[in-house]
C-alpha cells in the first residue's frame, strides 16, 4: 500500500466531508493557501495548532490526520484479544456478576497499590504490550478492594481503583482509543469522588483534558484544566501534593492555549508554572510521588521546549533546552519528548547533524518510546526526504520503518 502523507489525508477527509478547499479553510479558520500547499505537497508538515484547527474543521480526531501511534492497531481494525480484555475490565458486562480477583488469598490493599505503581512504571517505560496483559488484573483487583472492609478501607480501595482506571485511560490514549480512554477516566473520577483523597479527581481531570486535546476539543480541555487548577490552588496549594497537581493542570491549560494559537498566553502560564516548580523544590517530598502528576522544574522546561517547537520557534526551543539538568523523578516518557523536540528543532533549522545526534540518543536510551511516537516518524521522514541525507540517519530510518 502506498504511503499516505498528511496532505493526502487532508484531501481524502475534505472530500469525504464534501468540502471545497475554501470551505475547509473557512470551517478551520486557516488560510486556503495552507490547504492548497498541503494537498499539492502532501509530505509537508505544519504546526500543531494548525493540525488541531484542521481536525476541528473536518470534524475528526487528531489521529485521523497524523495517523495512529506506531505500534497501535490502525483505526478500523479489530481490537486485539488483550485490548478486548482491557475493555471488559474497564466496562464490565451488564447484568453479570463482578469478575473475581486472580488470587484472593494474597490480595491486600497494599499489594494492589504496589501492583498499580508497577503498572505506571511499565507505562512510563513504554512497555505497552506487557501493560496490556497486566492491566485487566490490576483493575479487577482494585475494583474488588473497593468493596471490602470498613468505610475507610473501602475509600482507600476506591482511590486505588481510581488510579488503575486512570492508567487504563492513559494506555488507551497512547493506543489511539480516545473514546475508551474517556470511558475509563470518567469511571476513575467517580471512584475518586468515592475515595477520601480530594486531589484525585482534579488529578484525573488533567488526564481527561489530555484526551480532549487528542480529540481537538481544545476549549473543553482548557476549561476543565483551569477550573480544576483554581480549585486545587484555593484549597491545597500549601502542600507538595497539591502543588504537583496544580502545576500539572496549569501546564495542561497552557498547552491548550498554545494549540489554539495563543502562544503568548501559554508562555505566560508556563512562566507561572516554572515559578511554582521552584517553590515546590523547597517543600518536603510528597508521599507516593510516583502516583502523582509529573510536575517539577524539568517537566515545565520540557513542555516549554515542546510548545516553542510546535509554534515554529526552533531557536527559542534549543535555547530553553540548552544545559538542562533533568530531575531524577522525570519519567523516561518526558525525556523522550525532550529529545524528539530537540531533533525537530534542529531539523527545522536545517541542522541534520544535531537532529541525528538527538535521535541517536533517543534510540540508545528509549527505543521502545521511539517506536510509539508519531513525532519520531515525522522527523525521520522529513530528514529522509532531504536531497542530502544526514550521516547516520539510515539506521534510525530502518529502525522506524521509514527507509524505502
Buried (B, 14 or more C-beta within 10 A) or exposed (E): EEEEBBBBBBBEBBEEBEBEBEBBBEBBEBEBEBBBBBBEEBBBBBBBBBBBBBBBBBEBBBBBBBBBBBBBBEEEEEBBEBBEBBBBBBEBEEEEEEBEBEEEEEBEBEEBBEBBBBBBBBBBBBBBEEBBBBBBBBBBBBBBBBEEEEEEBBBBBBBBBBBBBBBBBBBBBBBBBBEBBBBBBBBBBBBBBBBEBBBBBBBBBBBBBBBBBBBBBBEBBBBBBBBBBBBBBEBBBEBBBBBBBBBBBBBBBBBBBBBBBBBEBBBEBBEBBBEBBEEBEEBEEBEEBBBBBBBBBBBBBBBBBBBBBBBBBBEBBBEBBEEEEBBEBBBBBBBBBBBBBBBBBBBBBEBBEBBBBBBBBBBEEBEBBBBBBBBBBBBBBBBBEEEEBBEBBBEBBEBBEBBE
